[in-house]
Amino acid sequence: MRPLAGLTVLLTLFITGCVSMTPEERRALDNQTCSSYGFRRGTDAFANCLLNLDLDRRAASRAQFEQMQFNTPLIIYDNRYRYYRHRRW
């Protein structure tokens, strides 16, 4: 019975780890981060901090997508032989 309980806990942790943050949670975390840097809410510096965090997040997401999409080798099959051709962009 005990291994089943351990498996249940691991499965629950795995499932909750797959759920991404809601926009409200992300915004609250970003507000907290910018406040911890010393920026005050309602100032231009605070708005720039939030903007930079969002731009960094988007750039990381784009880089991860490109890595996932273009990092795998292209496999070309021919009647006589098959070979790998790596894409170089």
N, C-alpha and C positions, 0 to 999 in steps of 0.2 A: 504494500500500500504506500510505503514511503517514496519509492521511486516515482510513482504516479503524481504525488504531491510536488516533488521537485520538477518534474516535467511540466506540470501545470504552471508553476511559478515562472519557469524559463519561457514558456510559450506566451504567457501574459506580458513579460518584459519585452519579448521580441515584437509582439503586436503593438504595444504602446510605443516602442521605439520607431516603428514605421510611420506613425502618425505625425504629420508635420504640424508646426505651430499655426494657429489661426492668425490672421492679420492683426487682430487686436493684441494678442500675446506678443507678437513680433514688435509691434509699435511700443508696447509697454517696456519691453526689454531694451529697445533702442533708446527710449527716453531715459531709462535708468543708466544706460551706458554713457550717453552724452552728459547726463548730470554728474556721473562719476568723474568725467573729464574736467568738470568745473564750469561747464556752460550753464547759463540760466535760461529757463523756459521763457519763450516770448522774445528772445533776442535773435538777431541775424546769425550770430555764431552758433546758436543752438540749432537753428534751421539748417545751416550748412553742415553741421555735424550729422544730423538725420539724413540729409541728402547724400553725404559721402558714405554713410553706412549702407544706404540702399544701393548706391552705385557699385560699391564693392561687392555686395551680395549678388547683384545682377552679373557683374563681370565674372565672378567665381562660378556662377551657374552656367554662363555661356562657355567658359573654359572647360568645365566638366562635361558639358554636352558635346563639344567639339572633340574632346579626348575620347569620349565613348563612341562617337560616330565615325571618326576618321583614323583611329589608331589600329584598327584591325586590318590584317593584310587582305588584299583582294585575291581570291582564288579563281584562276581561269582554267577551265577544262577544255581540252582539245581531244580530237580522236586519237592522236598518236601519243600524246604525253600530257601531263599536267604539271603546272608550275605555279609558284607563288610570285606575285608581283606586289611589292609594297608601294603604296601610294605615297608620293612625296609632294607636298603642296608648297 
